[in-house]
Structures are given as structure tokens and as C-alpha cells.
Amino acid sequence: DDLYTLPSQVELTQDENLDYSNLWSDIATYAATEVFKFVMGEYNFDSDWDNFIDTLKDMGLEDCIDIYQDAYDRYVEAYGV
């Protein structure tokens, strides 16, 4: 099911790609480390989840989403989807 897969024509500009790459490498490293702690029981979903999400947002996760949203919007405009 490709419901959540971006079309291959969705492309980032050079500036978007640079911004995304700079943000995403730290976010991915942090998320992988912290998710492991949730899985292993070191963190509690009820008490630690909100802090995890807030930290991701502080690291620029919403900026990463915005970058891809802009690229997708250009795709929709260009292809009339």
C-alpha cells in the first residue's frame, strides 16, 4: 500500500535539501536512541512521551515536515493532482 509514499516527482530544491539534511541527521539519531529506550522500558510512554515529542519539535521536526509539504505542494500545482 503506497498510501503514505510520496510520488517520485516530489523533489526538494537544493536549499531545501541542505536544510532538511542538516536537521534530519540529528533528529534521526535522537529518535532512534530514544525509541529504543521506550521499547526497552527505560522510558514510560505516559510520563516521557510528551517530552520526546517536544524535543523532536525543538530539533526542527516541524521544519522538516514543512520542507516536504512545500515540495509536495509544488508537485500538486505542477501535475494538477
N, CA, C and O of each residue as an XYZ file, in Angstrom:
324
protein
N       0.846     -1.175      0.000
C       0.000      0.000      0.000
C       0.892      1.239      0.000
O       1.685      1.435      0.921
N       0.768      2.051     -1.003
C       1.589      3.258     -1.134
C       0.865      4.513     -0.672
O       1.198      5.615     -1.109
N      -0.108      4.362      0.192
C      -0.908      5.489      0.636
C      -0.055      6.599      1.243
O      -0.366      7.778      1.072
N       1.002      6.244      1.939
C       1.835      7.238      2.616
C       3.195      7.418      1.938
O       4.143      7.883      2.571
N       3.296      7.063      0.688
C       4.526      7.214     -0.072
C       4.413      8.440     -0.970
O       3.431      8.595     -1.697
N       5.412      9.303     -0.919
C       5.404     10.473     -1.786
C       5.688     10.049     -3.220
O       6.506      9.159     -3.453
N       5.023     10.674     -4.178
C       5.334     10.396     -5.582
C       6.799     10.715     -5.884
O       7.380     11.619     -5.284
N       7.381      9.978     -6.804
C       8.802     10.167     -7.111
C       9.084     11.546     -7.711
O      10.230     11.996     -7.703
N       8.066     12.217     -8.227
C       8.251     13.541     -8.817
C       8.360     14.644     -7.767
O       8.683     15.782     -8.108
N       8.096     14.332     -6.499
C       8.251     15.321     -5.431
C       9.745     15.495     -5.183
O      10.425     14.578     -4.724
N      10.237     16.682     -5.492
C      11.669     16.938     -5.367
C      11.924     18.168     -4.511
O      11.191     19.155     -4.576
N      12.965     18.088     -3.718
C      13.389     19.226     -2.919
C      14.332     20.097     -3.739
O      15.089     19.596     -4.571
N      14.278     21.410     -3.498
C      15.268     22.290     -4.097
C      16.609     22.042     -3.409
O      16.670     21.350     -2.393
N      17.675     22.604     -3.960
C      18.993     22.441     -3.324
C      18.994     23.015     -1.915
O      19.539     22.406     -0.995
N      18.389     24.182     -1.744
C      18.341     24.795     -0.407
C      17.508     23.953      0.553
O      17.895     23.753      1.704
N      16.361     23.461      0.080
C      15.528     22.606      0.922
C      16.272     21.338      1.314
O      16.222     20.902      2.464
N      16.955     20.761      0.350
C      17.697     19.528      0.608
C      18.779     19.752      1.669
O      18.970     18.917      2.553
N      19.471     20.863      1.576
C      20.514     21.185      2.547
C      19.902     21.402      3.932
O      20.388     20.859      4.924
N      18.837     22.196      3.991
C      18.175     22.452      5.275
C      17.652     21.161      5.890
O      17.840     20.906      7.080
N      16.995     20.353      5.069
C      16.437     19.092      5.551
C      17.540     18.167      6.066
O      17.424     17.598      7.151
N      18.593     18.026      5.295
C      19.694     17.142      5.682
C      20.330     17.576      6.993
O      20.651     16.743      7.842
N      20.512     18.877      7.155
C      21.118     19.385      8.389
C      20.242     19.083      9.601
O      20.754     18.738     10.666
N      18.955     19.207      9.449
C      18.040     18.933     10.559
C      17.861     17.438     10.790
O      17.913     16.964     11.925
N      17.650     16.699      9.699
C      17.218     15.311      9.820
C      18.268     14.393     10.415
O      17.917     13.446     11.119
N      19.520     14.634     10.161
C      20.540     13.708     10.682
C      20.506     13.675     12.210
O      20.594     12.600     12.803
N      20.383     14.825     12.848
C      20.310     14.860     14.311
C      18.983     14.284     14.814
O      18.951     13.567     15.814
N      17.908     14.597     14.126
C      16.592     14.095     14.534
C      16.556     12.569     14.454
O      16.085     11.908     15.380
N      17.045     12.020     13.369
C      17.022     10.568     13.189
C      17.861      9.861     14.251
O      17.458      8.826     14.781
N      19.024     10.421     14.558
C      19.882      9.831     15.587
C      19.196      9.872     16.946
O      19.160      8.873     17.663
N      18.659     11.019     17.288
C      17.972     11.169     18.575
C      16.778     10.220     18.651
O      16.608      9.514     19.645
N      15.955     10.201     17.606
C      14.743      9.373     17.622
C      15.093      7.894     17.774
O      14.453      7.184     18.550
N      16.090      7.433     17.050
C      16.462      6.022     17.131
C      16.912      5.648     18.538
O      16.560      4.585     19.050
N      17.680      6.514     19.148
C      18.166      6.268     20.507
C      17.019      6.261     21.514
O      16.934      5.379     22.369
N      16.147      7.247     21.404
C      15.068      7.387     22.380
C      13.974      6.338     22.193
O      13.422      5.854     23.181
N      13.650      5.978     20.965
C      12.642      4.941     20.728
C      13.109      3.627     21.335
O      12.311      2.884     21.908
N      14.386      3.344     21.213
C      14.940      2.137     21.820
C      14.679      2.132     23.329
O      14.350      1.092     23.900
N      14.823      3.273     23.962
C      14.592      3.376     25.403
C      13.126      3.125     25.755
O      12.828      2.544     26.798
N      12.221      3.559     24.895
C      10.799      3.257     25.112
C      10.556      1.756     24.977
O       9.867      1.153     25.799
N      11.122      1.168     23.946
C      10.924     -0.265     23.697
C      11.506     -1.104     24.829
O      10.906     -2.101     25.233
N      12.648     -0.716     25.334
C      13.314     -1.481     26.386
C      12.748     -1.189     27.783
O      13.161     -1.815     28.759
N      11.827     -0.264     27.882
C      11.190      0.021     29.152
C      11.916      1.033     30.020
O      11.527      1.259     31.166
N      12.965      1.644     29.487
C      13.672      2.672     30.253
C      12.831      3.934     30.388
O      12.929      4.657     31.380
N      12.001      4.191     29.377
C      11.098      5.334     29.398
C       9.677      4.820     29.499
O       9.364      3.710     29.068
N       8.829      5.645     30.075
C       7.424      5.327     30.221
C       6.626      6.160     29.215
O       6.789      7.378     29.138
N       5.767      5.497     28.451
C       5.000      6.221     27.441
C       4.142      7.313     28.067
O       4.032      8.405     27.509
N       3.542      7.040     29.199
C       2.654      8.018     29.820
C       3.399      9.248     30.324
O       2.903     10.367     30.192
N       4.567      9.060     30.891
C       5.260     10.195     31.502
C       6.372     10.797     30.642
O       6.766     11.939     30.880
N       6.884     10.077     29.664
C       8.035     10.554     28.894
C       7.730     10.907     27.438
O       8.529     11.577     26.783
N       6.591     10.466     26.933
C       6.284     10.645     25.502
C       6.215     12.118     25.108
O       6.801     12.515     24.101
N       5.512     12.924     25.883
C       5.366     14.337     25.530
C       6.711     15.048     25.469
O       6.931     15.881     24.590
N       7.603     14.732     26.385
C       8.942     15.321     26.362
C       9.699     14.888     25.097
O      10.402     15.691     24.483
N       9.550     13.631     24.721
C      10.173     13.122     23.497
C       9.688     13.915     22.282
O      10.492     14.362     21.464
N       8.380     14.083     22.171
C       7.800     14.816     21.040
C       8.236     16.280     21.069
O       8.591     16.838     20.031
N       8.212     16.898     22.235
C       8.642     18.298     22.348
C      10.097     18.472     21.927
O      10.445     19.456     21.275
N      10.937     17.528     22.296
C      12.351     17.596     21.904
C      12.493     17.474     20.393
O      13.280     18.199     19.785
N      11.739     16.565     19.782
C      11.770     16.444     18.319
C      11.355     17.753     17.650
O      11.967     18.187     16.675
N      10.314     18.370     18.187
C       9.865     19.653     17.631
C      10.936     20.724     17.803
O      11.192     21.504     16.886
N      11.564     20.759     18.984
C      12.633     21.725     19.237
C      13.820     21.517     18.302
O      14.526     22.467     17.966
N      14.033     20.291     17.891
C      15.144     19.970     16.985
C      14.830     20.324     15.533
O      15.725     20.305     14.688
N      13.571     20.646     15.232
C      13.220     21.059     13.877
C      12.371     20.076     13.099
O      12.296     20.171     11.874
N      11.731     19.138     13.769
C      10.908     18.161     13.055
C       9.817     18.825     12.227
O       9.561     18.421     11.092
N       9.177     19.839     12.790
C       8.114     20.512     12.037
C       8.671     21.253     10.826
O       7.979     21.388      9.817
N       9.905     21.732     10.911
C      10.553     22.348      9.752
C      10.771     21.310      8.654
O      10.598     21.611      7.473
N      11.150     20.091      9.037
C      11.324     19.011      8.062
C       9.995     18.697      7.369
O       9.944     18.495      6.156
N       8.941     18.661      8.151
C       7.614     18.406      7.583
C       7.243     19.528      6.623
O       6.738     19.267      5.532
N       7.489     20.776      7.020
C       7.172     21.921      6.158
C       7.949     21.877      4.847
O       7.409     22.209      3.791
N       9.199     21.472      4.912
C      10.018     21.380      3.696
C       9.383     20.411      2.711
O       9.251     20.726      1.529
N       8.990     19.235      3.186
C       8.370     18.266      2.286
C       6.969     18.692      1.879
O       6.529     18.373      0.774
N       6.255     19.407      2.747
C       4.936     19.905      2.368
C       5.053     20.897      1.218
O       4.254     20.862      0.282
N       6.047     21.782      1.286
C       6.270     22.741      0.204
C       6.583     22.029     -1.105
O       6.067     22.403     -2.158
N       7.424     21.009     -1.040
C       7.772     20.242     -2.241
C       6.540     19.528     -2.786
O       6.337     19.486     -3.999
N       5.725     18.971     -1.913
C       4.505     18.288     -2.354
C       3.525     19.282     -2.962
O       2.884     18.984     -3.969
N       3.405     20.452     -2.364
C       2.510     21.480     -2.919
C       2.942     21.879     -4.322
O       2.096     22.072     -5.196
N       4.253     22.007     -4.554
C       4.750     22.305     -5.904
C       4.382     21.184     -6.870
O       3.990     21.445     -8.007
N       4.506     19.956     -6.425
C       4.151     18.794     -7.244
C       2.668     18.848     -7.620
O       2.319     18.654     -8.784
N       1.810     19.106     -6.660
C       0.371     19.153     -6.917
C       0.056     20.263     -7.914
O      -0.760     20.084     -8.818
N       0.703     21.401     -7.742
C       0.474     22.517     -8.658
C       0.963     22.184    -10.068
O       0.293     22.501    -11.051
N       2.117     21.551    -10.164
C       2.704     21.246    -11.467
C       1.962     20.145    -12.201
O       1.827     20.206    -13.423
N       1.478     19.139    -11.485
C       0.855     17.983    -12.118
C      -0.668     17.991    -12.029
O      -1.328     17.083    -12.536
N      -1.219     19.005    -11.392
C      -2.664     19.116    -11.310
C      -3.333     17.965    -10.582
O      -4.447     17.563    -10.916
N      -2.649     17.448     -9.599
C      -3.178     16.304     -8.850
C      -4.236     16.765     -7.899
O      -4.809     15.953     -7.173
